[in-house]
Amino acid sequence: MAVPKRKMSRSNTRHRRSQWKAEAPQLVPIVVEGRQLRVPRHLVRAYQRGLISPDD
């Protein structure tokens, strides 16, 4: 694990953290139980197999 050699200033820390941006999940249209739903791409298989109910 990387360990800093010197203390990082509060200004630099906040400037670095402010560059991180969250992204909205990619929604994909699928048909489950005759209903069309838009679900995140990584959960499509779980919905198709019935591991996650569409009512959630």
mmJSON file of the N, C-alpha and C atoms, coordinates in Angstrom:
{"data_MODEL":{"atom_site":{
"group_PDB":["ATOM","ATOM","ATOM","ATOM","ATOM","ATOM","ATOM","ATOM","ATOM","ATOM","ATOM","ATOM","ATOM","ATOM","ATOM","ATOM","ATOM","ATOM","ATOM","ATOM","ATOM","ATOM","ATOM","ATOM","ATOM","ATOM","ATOM","ATOM","ATOM","ATOM","ATOM","ATOM","ATOM","ATOM","ATOM","ATOM","ATOM","ATOM","ATOM","ATOM","ATOM","ATOM","ATOM","ATOM","ATOM","ATOM","ATOM","ATOM","ATOM","ATOM","ATOM","ATOM","ATOM","ATOM","ATOM","ATOM","ATOM","ATOM","ATOM","ATOM","ATOM","ATOM","ATOM","ATOM","ATOM","ATOM","ATOM","ATOM","ATOM","ATOM","ATOM","ATOM","ATOM","ATOM","ATOM","ATOM","ATOM","ATOM","ATOM","ATOM","ATOM","ATOM","ATOM","ATOM","ATOM","ATOM","ATOM","ATOM","ATOM","ATOM","ATOM","ATOM","ATOM","ATOM","ATOM","ATOM","ATOM","ATOM","ATOM","ATOM","ATOM","ATOM","ATOM","ATOM","ATOM","ATOM","ATOM","ATOM","ATOM","ATOM","ATOM","ATOM","ATOM","ATOM","ATOM","ATOM","ATOM","ATOM","ATOM","ATOM","ATOM","ATOM","ATOM","ATOM","ATOM","ATOM","ATOM","ATOM","ATOM","ATOM","ATOM","ATOM","ATOM","ATOM","ATOM","ATOM","ATOM","ATOM","ATOM","ATOM","ATOM","ATOM","ATOM","ATOM","ATOM","ATOM","ATOM","ATOM","ATOM","ATOM","ATOM","ATOM","ATOM","ATOM","ATOM","ATOM","ATOM","ATOM","ATOM","ATOM","ATOM","ATOM","ATOM","ATOM","ATOM","ATOM","ATOM","ATOM"],
"id":[1,2,3,4,5,6,7,8,9,10,11,12,13,14,15,16,17,18,19,20,21,22,23,24,25,26,27,28,29,30,31,32,33,34,35,36,37,38,39,40,41,42,43,44,45,46,47,48,49,50,51,52,53,54,55,56,57,58,59,60,61,62,63,64,65,66,67,68,69,70,71,72,73,74,75,76,77,78,79,80,81,82,83,84,85,86,87,88,89,90,91,92,93,94,95,96,97,98,99,100,101,102,103,104,105,106,107,108,109,110,111,112,113,114,115,116,117,118,119,120,121,122,123,124,125,126,127,128,129,130,131,132,133,134,135,136,137,138,139,140,141,142,143,144,145,146,147,148,149,150,151,152,153,154,155,156,157,158,159,160,161,162,163,164,165,166,167,168],
"type_symbol":["N","C","C","N","C","C","N","C","C","N","C","C","N","C","C","N","C","C","N","C","C","N","C","C","N","C","C","N","C","C","N","C","C","N","C","C","N","C","C","N","C","C","N","C","C","N","C","C","N","C","C","N","C","C","N","C","C","N","C","C","N","C","C","N","C","C","N","C","C","N","C","C","N","C","C","N","C","C","N","C","C","N","C","C","N","C","C","N","C","C","N","C","C","N","C","C","N","C","C","N","C","C","N","C","C","N","C","C","N","C","C","N","C","C","N","C","C","N","C","C","N","C","C","N","C","C","N","C","C","N","C","C","N","C","C","N","C","C","N","C","C","N","C","C","N","C","C","N","C","C","N","C","C","N","C","C","N","C","C","N","C","C","N","C","C","N","C","C"],
"label_atom_id":["N","CA","C","N","CA","C","N","CA","C","N","CA","C","N","CA","C","N","CA","C","N","CA","C","N","CA","C","N","CA","C","N","CA","C","N","CA","C","N","CA","C","N","CA","C","N","CA","C","N","CA","C","N","CA","C","N","CA","C","N","CA","C","N","CA","C","N","CA","C","N","CA","C","N","CA","C","N","CA","C","N","CA","C","N","CA","C","N","CA","C","N","CA","C","N","CA","C","N","CA","C","N","CA","C","N","CA","C","N","CA","C","N","CA","C","N","CA","C","N","CA","C","N","CA","C","N","CA","C","N","CA","C","N","CA","C","N","CA","C","N","CA","C","N","CA","C","N","CA","C","N","CA","C","N","CA","C","N","CA","C","N","CA","C","N","CA","C","N","CA","C","N","CA","C","N","CA","C","N","CA","C","N","CA","C","N","CA","C","N","CA","C","N","CA","C"],
"label_alt_id":[null,null,null,null,null,null,null,null,null,null,null,null,null,null,null,null,null,null,null,null,null,null,null,null,null,null,null,null,null,null,null,null,null,null,null,null,null,null,null,null,null,null,null,null,null,null,null,null,null,null,null,null,null,null,null,null,null,null,null,null,null,null,null,null,null,null,null,null,null,null,null,null,null,null,null,null,null,null,null,null,null,null,null,null,null,null,null,null,null,null,null,null,null,null,null,null,null,null,null,null,null,null,null,null,null,null,null,null,null,null,null,null,null,null,null,null,null,null,null,null,null,null,null,null,null,null,null,null,null,null,null,null,null,null,null,null,null,null,null,null,null,null,null,null,null,null,null,null,null,null,null,null,null,null,null,null,null,null,null,null,null,null,null,null,null,null,null,null],
"label_comp_id":["MET","MET","MET","ALA","ALA","ALA","VAL","VAL","VAL","PRO","PRO","PRO","LYS","LYS","LYS","ARG","ARG","ARG","LYS","LYS","LYS","MET","MET","MET","SER","SER","SER","ARG","ARG","ARG","SER","SER","SER","ASN","ASN","ASN","THR","THR","THR","ARG","ARG","ARG","HIS","HIS","HIS","ARG","ARG","ARG","ARG","ARG","ARG","SER","SER","SER","GLN","GLN","GLN","TRP","TRP","TRP","LYS","LYS","LYS","ALA","ALA","ALA","GLU","GLU","GLU","ALA","ALA","ALA","PRO","PRO","PRO","GLN","GLN","GLN","LEU","LEU","LEU","VAL","VAL","VAL","PRO","PRO","PRO","ILE","ILE","ILE","VAL","VAL","VAL","VAL","VAL","VAL","GLU","GLU","GLU","GLY","GLY","GLY","ARG","ARG","ARG","GLN","GLN","GLN","LEU","LEU","LEU","ARG","ARG","ARG","VAL","VAL","VAL","PRO","PRO","PRO","ARG","ARG","ARG","HIS","HIS","HIS","LEU","LEU","LEU","VAL","VAL","VAL","ARG","ARG","ARG","ALA","ALA","ALA","TYR","TYR","TYR","GLN","GLN","GLN","ARG","ARG","ARG","GLY","GLY","GLY","LEU","LEU","LEU","ILE","ILE","ILE","SER","SER","SER","PRO","PRO","PRO","ASP","ASP","ASP","ASP","ASP","ASP"],
"label_asym_id":["A","A","A","A","A","A","A","A","A","A","A","A","A","A","A","A","A","A","A","A","A","A","A","A","A","A","A","A","A","A","A","A","A","A","A","A","A","A","A","A","A","A","A","A","A","A","A","A","A","A","A","A","A","A","A","A","A","A","A","A","A","A","A","A","A","A","A","A","A","A","A","A","A","A","A","A","A","A","A","A","A","A","A","A","A","A","A","A","A","A","A","A","A","A","A","A","A","A","A","A","A","A","A","A","A","A","A","A","A","A","A","A","A","A","A","A","A","A","A","A","A","A","A","A","A","A","A","A","A","A","A","A","A","A","A","A","A","A","A","A","A","A","A","A","A","A","A","A","A","A","A","A","A","A","A","A","A","A","A","A","A","A","A","A","A","A","A","A"],
"label_entity_id":["1","1","1","1","1","1","1","1","1","1","1","1","1","1","1","1","1","1","1","1","1","1","1","1","1","1","1","1","1","1","1","1","1","1","1","1","1","1","1","1","1","1","1","1","1","1","1","1","1","1","1","1","1","1","1","1","1","1","1","1","1","1","1","1","1","1","1","1","1","1","1","1","1","1","1","1","1","1","1","1","1","1","1","1","1","1","1","1","1","1","1","1","1","1","1","1","1","1","1","1","1","1","1","1","1","1","1","1","1","1","1","1","1","1","1","1","1","1","1","1","1","1","1","1","1","1","1","1","1","1","1","1","1","1","1","1","1","1","1","1","1","1","1","1","1","1","1","1","1","1","1","1","1","1","1","1","1","1","1","1","1","1","1","1","1","1","1","1"],
"label_seq_id":[1,1,1,2,2,2,3,3,3,4,4,4,5,5,5,6,6,6,7,7,7,8,8,8,9,9,9,10,10,10,11,11,11,12,12,12,13,13,13,14,14,14,15,15,15,16,16,16,17,17,17,18,18,18,19,19,19,20,20,20,21,21,21,22,22,22,23,23,23,24,24,24,25,25,25,26,26,26,27,27,27,28,28,28,29,29,29,30,30,30,31,31,31,32,32,32,33,33,33,34,34,34,35,35,35,36,36,36,37,37,37,38,38,38,39,39,39,40,40,40,41,41,41,42,42,42,43,43,43,44,44,44,45,45,45,46,46,46,47,47,47,48,48,48,49,49,49,50,50,50,51,51,51,52,52,52,53,53,53,54,54,54,55,55,55,56,56,56],
"pdbx_PDB_ins_code":[null,null,null,null,null,null,null,null,null,null,null,null,null,null,null,null,null,null,null,null,null,null,null,null,null,null,null,null,null,null,null,null,null,null,null,null,null,null,null,null,null,null,null,null,null,null,null,null,null,null,null,null,null,null,null,null,null,null,null,null,null,null,null,null,null,null,null,null,null,null,null,null,null,null,null,null,null,null,null,null,null,null,null,null,null,null,null,null,null,null,null,null,null,null,null,null,null,null,null,null,null,null,null,null,null,null,null,null,null,null,null,null,null,null,null,null,null,null,null,null,null,null,null,null,null,null,null,null,null,null,null,null,null,null,null,null,null,null,null,null,null,null,null,null,null,null,null,null,null,null,null,null,null,null,null,null,null,null,null,null,null,null,null,null,null,null,null,null],
"Cartn_x":[0.832,0.0,0.881,0.501,1.283,1.098,2.207,2.181,2.805,2.11,2.681,3.901,4.876,6.097,5.891,5.007,4.737,3.233,2.875,1.467,0.925,-0.26,-0.904,-1.786,-1.7,-2.471,-3.969,-4.747,-6.2,-6.685,-6.082,-6.465,-6.216,-5.05,-4.733,-5.626,-5.917,-6.774,-8.162,-8.725,-10.078,-10.101,-9.052,-8.982,-8.946,-8.206,-8.116,-9.461,-10.104,-11.384,-12.484,-12.398,-13.46,-13.461,-12.406,-12.332,-13.166,-13.507,-14.273,-15.715,-16.259,-17.641,-18.393,-19.583,-20.414,-21.11,-21.34,-22.046,-23.358,-24.363,-25.65,-25.496,-26.132,-26.005,-26.658,-26.068,-26.645,-27.901,-29.038,-30.295,-30.592,-30.991,-31.259,-32.708,-33.451,-34.837,-34.881,-35.622,-35.832,-37.306,-37.737,-39.121,-39.117,-39.801,-39.909,-41.382,-41.859,-43.259,-44.21,-43.877,-44.729,-44.661,-43.856,-43.712,-42.344,-42.288,-41.003,-40.439,-39.205,-38.534,-37.212,-36.754,-35.403,-34.591,-33.581,-32.779,-31.307,-30.462,-29.024,-28.488,-27.532,-26.997,-26.467,-25.802,-25.212,-26.243,-27.504,-28.539,-29.504,-29.269,-30.198,-30.36,-29.267,-29.348,-30.12,-29.913,-30.609,-32.114,-32.537,-33.971,-34.52,-33.78,-34.267,-34.375,-33.482,-33.512,-34.482,-35.022,-35.982,-35.345,-34.063,-33.386,-33.811,-34.187,-34.682,-36.077,-37.021,-38.386,-38.548,-39.33,-39.503,-40.228,-40.872,-41.61,-40.698,-39.443,-38.499,-38.148],
"Cartn_y":[-1.173,0.0,1.242,2.236,3.463,4.302,4.788,5.627,6.967,8.076,9.377,9.715,10.36,10.731,11.987,12.852,14.11,14.331,15.207,15.528,16.304,15.959,16.657,17.757,18.945,20.078,19.849,20.531,20.406,20.853,21.919,22.422,21.372,20.756,19.735,18.52,18.121,16.963,17.209,18.357,18.664,18.851,19.401,19.572,18.209,17.27,15.929,15.223,15.336,14.661,15.239,16.509,17.143,16.674,16.021,15.548,14.287,13.571,12.336,12.67,11.997,12.252,10.924,10.896,9.697,9.647,8.449,8.272,7.553,7.932,7.245,5.857,4.835,3.494,3.422,2.61,2.428,1.584,2.145,1.415,0.755,-0.52,-1.303,-1.768,-1.642,-2.131,-3.658,-4.322,-5.776,-6.06,-7.255,-7.654,-8.752,-8.493,-9.458,-9.626,-10.863,-11.168,-10.319,-10.102,-9.344,-7.837,-7.364,-5.923,-5.471,-4.3,-3.757,-2.909,-3.216,-2.492,-1.953,-0.893,-0.394,-0.653,-1.509,-1.913,-1.681,-1.562,-1.432,-2.656,-2.419,-3.473,-4.669,-4.414,-5.524,-6.359,-5.911,-6.676,-7.39,-7.313,-7.903,-9.399,-10.132,-11.585,-11.934,-11.167,-11.444,-11.273,-10.264,-10.071,-11.205,-11.607,-12.666,-13.998,-14.262,-15.548,-15.526,-14.367,-14.269,-14.089,-13.77,-13.556,-12.235,-11.273,-9.987,-9.814,-9.488,-9.308,-7.906,-7.762,-6.454,-5.436,-5.885,-4.962,-4.155,-4.572,-3.86,-2.502],
"Cartn_z":[0.0,0.0,0.0,-0.796,-0.89,0.377,0.891,2.091,1.729,1.975,1.612,2.461,1.818,2.517,3.34,2.866,3.557,3.701,4.636,4.852,3.647,3.236,2.121,2.688,2.119,2.631,2.444,3.23,3.146,1.768,1.242,-0.077,-1.16,-1.127,-2.133,-1.987,-0.761,-0.533,-1.102,-0.819,-1.295,-2.808,-3.353,-4.808,-5.487,-4.942,-5.512,-5.393,-4.255,-4.044,-4.932,-5.258,-6.033,-7.486,-7.934,-9.316,-9.54,-8.458,-8.58,-8.92,-9.91,-10.301,-10.373,-9.824,-9.89,-11.249,-11.733,-13.001,-12.751,-13.478,-13.389,-14.015,-13.454,-14.025,-15.402,-16.28,-17.606,-17.467,-17.857,-17.771,-19.117,-19.043,-20.24,-20.183,-21.276,-21.272,-21.398,-20.494,-20.566,-20.31,-20.669,-20.44,-19.38,-18.261,-17.171,-16.84,-16.897,-16.599,-17.451,-18.708,-19.611,-19.442,-18.521,-18.306,-18.778,-19.384,-19.814,-18.685,-18.308,-17.232,-17.724,-17.101,-17.356,-16.098,-16.215,-15.067,-15.377,-14.345,-14.579,-15.316,-16.203,-17.066,-16.266,-15.135,-14.389,-13.626,-13.58,-12.886,-13.826,-15.141,-16.109,-15.866,-15.701,-15.497,-14.226,-13.162,-11.902,-12.064,-12.804,-13.06,-13.922,-14.945,-15.84,-15.124,-14.188,-13.466,-12.3,-11.963,-10.87,-9.503,-9.46,-8.178,-7.542,-8.387,-7.917,-8.475,-7.605,-8.084,-8.669,-9.736,-10.369,-9.495,-8.425,-7.552,-6.659,-6.484,-5.597,-6.118],
"occupancy":[1.0,1.0,1.0,1.0,1.0,1.0,1.0,1.0,1.0,1.0,1.0,1.0,1.0,1.0,1.0,1.0,1.0,1.0,1.0,1.0,1.0,1.0,1.0,1.0,1.0,1.0,1.0,1.0,1.0,1.0,1.0,1.0,1.0,1.0,1.0,1.0,1.0,1.0,1.0,1.0,1.0,1.0,1.0,1.0,1.0,1.0,1.0,1.0,1.0,1.0,1.0,1.0,1.0,1.0,1.0,1.0,1.0,1.0,1.0,1.0,1.0,1.0,1.0,1.0,1.0,1.0,1.0,1.0,1.0,1.0,1.0,1.0,1.0,1.0,1.0,1.0,1.0,1.0,1.0,1.0,1.0,1.0,1.0,1.0,1.0,1.0,1.0,1.0,1.0,1.0,1.0,1.0,1.0,1.0,1.0,1.0,1.0,1.0,1.0,1.0,1.0,1.0,1.0,1.0,1.0,1.0,1.0,1.0,1.0,1.0,1.0,1.0,1.0,1.0,1.0,1.0,1.0,1.0,1.0,1.0,1.0,1.0,1.0,1.0,1.0,1.0,1.0,1.0,1.0,1.0,1.0,1.0,1.0,1.0,1.0,1.0,1.0,1.0,1.0,1.0,1.0,1.0,1.0,1.0,1.0,1.0,1.0,1.0,1.0,1.0,1.0,1.0,1.0,1.0,1.0,1.0,1.0,1.0,1.0,1.0,1.0,1.0,1.0,1.0,1.0,1.0,1.0,1.0],
"B_iso_or_equiv":[0.0,0.0,0.0,0.0,0.0,0.0,0.0,0.0,0.0,0.0,0.0,0.0,0.0,0.0,0.0,0.0,0.0,0.0,0.0,0.0,0.0,0.0,0.0,0.0,0.0,0.0,0.0,0.0,0.0,0.0,0.0,0.0,0.0,0.0,0.0,0.0,0.0,0.0,0.0,0.0,0.0,0.0,0.0,0.0,0.0,0.0,0.0,0.0,0.0,0.0,0.0,0.0,0.0,0.0,0.0,0.0,0.0,0.0,0.0,0.0,0.0,0.0,0.0,0.0,0.0,0.0,0.0,0.0,0.0,0.0,0.0,0.0,0.0,0.0,0.0,0.0,0.0,0.0,0.0,0.0,0.0,0.0,0.0,0.0,0.0,0.0,0.0,0.0,0.0,0.0,0.0,0.0,0.0,0.0,0.0,0.0,0.0,0.0,0.0,0.0,0.0,0.0,0.0,0.0,0.0,0.0,0.0,0.0,0.0,0.0,0.0,0.0,0.0,0.0,0.0,0.0,0.0,0.0,0.0,0.0,0.0,0.0,0.0,0.0,0.0,0.0,0.0,0.0,0.0,0.0,0.0,0.0,0.0,0.0,0.0,0.0,0.0,0.0,0.0,0.0,0.0,0.0,0.0,0.0,0.0,0.0,0.0,0.0,0.0,0.0,0.0,0.0,0.0,0.0,0.0,0.0,0.0,0.0,0.0,0.0,0.0,0.0,0.0,0.0,0.0,0.0,0.0,0.0],
"pdbx_formal_charge":[null,null,null,null,null,null,null,null,null,null,null,null,null,null,null,null,null,null,null,null,null,null,null,null,null,null,null,null,null,null,null,null,null,null,null,null,null,null,null,null,null,null,null,null,null,null,null,null,null,null,null,null,null,null,null,null,null,null,null,null,null,null,null,null,null,null,null,null,null,null,null,null,null,null,null,null,null,null,null,null,null,null,null,null,null,null,null,null,null,null,null,null,null,null,null,null,null,null,null,null,null,null,null,null,null,null,null,null,null,null,null,null,null,null,null,null,null,null,null,null,null,null,null,null,null,null,null,null,null,null,null,null,null,null,null,null,null,null,null,null,null,null,null,null,null,null,null,null,null,null,null,null,null,null,null,null,null,null,null,null,null,null,null,null,null,null,null,null],
"auth_seq_id":[1,1,1,2,2,2,3,3,3,4,4,4,5,5,5,6,6,6,7,7,7,8,8,8,9,9,9,10,10,10,11,11,11,12,12,12,13,13,13,14,14,14,15,15,15,16,16,16,17,17,17,18,18,18,19,19,19,20,20,20,21,21,21,22,22,22,23,23,23,24,24,24,25,25,25,26,26,26,27,27,27,28,28,28,29,29,29,30,30,30,31,31,31,32,32,32,33,33,33,34,34,34,35,35,35,36,36,36,37,37,37,38,38,38,39,39,39,40,40,40,41,41,41,42,42,42,43,43,43,44,44,44,45,45,45,46,46,46,47,47,47,48,48,48,49,49,49,50,50,50,51,51,51,52,52,52,53,53,53,54,54,54,55,55,55,56,56,56],
"auth_comp_id":["MET","MET","MET","ALA","ALA","ALA","VAL","VAL","VAL","PRO","PRO","PRO","LYS","LYS","LYS","ARG","ARG","ARG","LYS","LYS","LYS","MET","MET","MET","SER","SER","SER","ARG","ARG","ARG","SER","SER","SER","ASN","ASN","ASN","THR","THR","THR","ARG","ARG","ARG","HIS","HIS","HIS","ARG","ARG","ARG","ARG","ARG","ARG","SER","SER","SER","GLN","GLN","GLN","TRP","TRP","TRP","LYS","LYS","LYS","ALA","ALA","ALA","GLU","GLU","GLU","ALA","ALA","ALA","PRO","PRO","PRO","GLN","GLN","GLN","LEU","LEU","LEU","VAL","VAL","VAL","PRO","PRO","PRO","ILE","ILE","ILE","VAL","VAL","VAL","VAL","VAL","VAL","GLU","GLU","GLU","GLY","GLY","GLY","ARG","ARG","ARG","GLN","GLN","GLN","LEU","LEU","LEU","ARG","ARG","ARG","VAL","VAL","VAL","PRO","PRO","PRO","ARG","ARG","ARG","HIS","HIS","HIS","LEU","LEU","LEU","VAL","VAL","VAL","ARG","ARG","ARG","ALA","ALA","ALA","TYR","TYR","TYR","GLN","GLN","GLN","ARG","ARG","ARG","GLY","GLY","GLY","LEU","LEU","LEU","ILE","ILE","ILE","SER","SER","SER","PRO","PRO","PRO","ASP","ASP","ASP","ASP","ASP","ASP"],
"auth_asym_id":["A","A","A","A","A","A","A","A","A","A","A","A","A","A","A","A","A","A","A","A","A","A","A","A","A","A","A","A","A","A","A","A","A","A","A","A","A","A","A","A","A","A","A","A","A","A","A","A","A","A","A","A","A","A","A","A","A","A","A","A","A","A","A","A","A","A","A","A","A","A","A","A","A","A","A","A","A","A","A","A","A","A","A","A","A","A","A","A","A","A","A","A","A","A","A","A","A","A","A","A","A","A","A","A","A","A","A","A","A","A","A","A","A","A","A","A","A","A","A","A","A","A","A","A","A","A","A","A","A","A","A","A","A","A","A","A","A","A","A","A","A","A","A","A","A","A","A","A","A","A","A","A","A","A","A","A","A","A","A","A","A","A","A","A","A","A","A","A"],
"auth_atom_id":["N","CA","C","N","CA","C","N","CA","C","N","CA","C","N","CA","C","N","CA","C","N","CA","C","N","CA","C","N","CA","C","N","CA","C","N","CA","C","N","CA","C","N","CA","C","N","CA","C","N","CA","C","N","CA","C","N","CA","C","N","CA","C","N","CA","C","N","CA","C","N","CA","C","N","CA","C","N","CA","C","N","CA","C","N","CA","C","N","CA","C","N","CA","C","N","CA","C","N","CA","C","N","CA","C","N","CA","C","N","CA","C","N","CA","C","N","CA","C","N","CA","C","N","CA","C","N","CA","C","N","CA","C","N","CA","C","N","CA","C","N","CA","C","N","CA","C","N","CA","C","N","CA","C","N","CA","C","N","CA","C","N","CA","C","N","CA","C","N","CA","C","N","CA","C","N","CA","C","N","CA","C","N","CA","C","N","CA","C","N","CA","C","N","CA","C"],
"pdbx_PDB_model_num":[1,1,1,1,1,1,1,1,1,1,1,1,1,1,1,1,1,1,1,1,1,1,1,1,1,1,1,1,1,1,1,1,1,1,1,1,1,1,1,1,1,1,1,1,1,1,1,1,1,1,1,1,1,1,1,1,1,1,1,1,1,1,1,1,1,1,1,1,1,1,1,1,1,1,1,1,1,1,1,1,1,1,1,1,1,1,1,1,1,1,1,1,1,1,1,1,1,1,1,1,1,1,1,1,1,1,1,1,1,1,1,1,1,1,1,1,1,1,1,1,1,1,1,1,1,1,1,1,1,1,1,1,1,1,1,1,1,1,1,1,1,1,1,1,1,1,1,1,1,1,1,1,1,1,1,1,1,1,1,1,1,1,1,1,1,1,1,1]
}}}
